[in-house]
Amino acid sequence: MAIEFIPSPISIDSEVLQLLEAISRKQGELSAHPHSLQDQQEIETIATIDAVHFSTKIEGNHLSRDQVTHALKSKEPKSLNHDLREVLNYSRARKIAREWVTKNKPFNDEWVLSHHKELLNGIVKGKLRGHYRDAQCVIQDSKTGAVVYMAADSKDVPALMKGLLTWLRQQRTLSTSPLLMAAQFHFQLVTIHPFMDGNGRIARLLTNGILLSGGYDVERFAALEKQHEKDRAAYYLALRSLQAHNYYDIPYRQDIRTWVTYWLRCLLATYEEALARVFGVKPASTSTHPPTFDDRLKKAESLFRRHLKLRASEYADLMGLARTQAVADLNRLVEVGTLERVGGGRSTIYKTKNNK
């Protein structure tokens, strides 16, 4: 007897409602803020670098953010190692995912499989790429080797994925919140685990497509993937606390509110970062010269009006700067009296003078 996909319910409590309302409000602010094409391109470049770097880093990619930046901006070399292939593949798949939505193509098996094929290009061969798996897949603890989750049997994967995608298309016709659809889809796909490799990356990639199709275009300005990687333990705990040890042991119609709450919090943080970048962009200019310190000073002042205090690493991410340049900027802002420095080393916090 063929297994049937059963969507997990989500109980909508006051916190979920508040998060949904806050994110919708942030999307409105993002859509309403005018900015030049040049500023848009600069912000999208930073968001792409973050998405590629942090999504692949979750899965163990060893490249630093600076190395990913260089790889995406350079001409593709003839010889690629595994880590370079991963980041270049994710970047290309991200573009394909956006084009899929803009062309209003359906969310079907081809949508999932074609993106998986691109993600694993040059990394695996044959049916391990662009095909649902035909073998059992287990997730093991990286330190002990113990099995922490046994995914659905391979014979059940096609039916489960068909059910998940049918559900997704139905929810879109019912005008269900794209936020809830995206959170649900992410959880269900990684729980089914339809591939031997790339499940997390494909889930994060396609989730962005669901958001974009529903008018939530934050992925153009900041990376949701970054929030998952910032606290990888919380990401995996939010998933695995609901997955049981075996796919078939998951309680029937289990409420996944805890995962949805976690995921919405991450999305809200992504919107906060996106708005900081957008409101911090300099006015459109006809100058062909690169941004000067004075340009960045104006942008930094806007950032600190919103955040009040930041670490150098946070300032670097928001501005799209290397850490050394970010520290130099912040020290200069301290010298001119715009900011004050608290603490020392990498734990140093920079804050506005009136921030108690």
Protein Blocks (a to p, Z undefined) as FASTA:
>chain_A
ZZddddddddddfklmmmmmmmmmmmmmmmmpgcdfklmmmmmmmmmmmmmmmmmmmnop
abdfklmmmmmmpccdfbdcfklmmmmmmmmmmmmmmmmmmnopacdfklmmmmmmmmmg
okagcjlnopacfbdcddddfklopafbdcddfklmmmmmmmmmmmmmmmmmnopafklm
mmmmmmmmmmnopafghklmmmmmmmmmmmmmnopaklmmocfklmmmmmmmlmmmmmmm
mnojbfklpcghiafklmmmmmmmmmmmmmmmmmmmmmmpccddfbfbdcdfklmmmmmm
mmmmmnopacfklmmmmnopafklmmmmmmmmmmnomaccedehjlbccddfklZZ
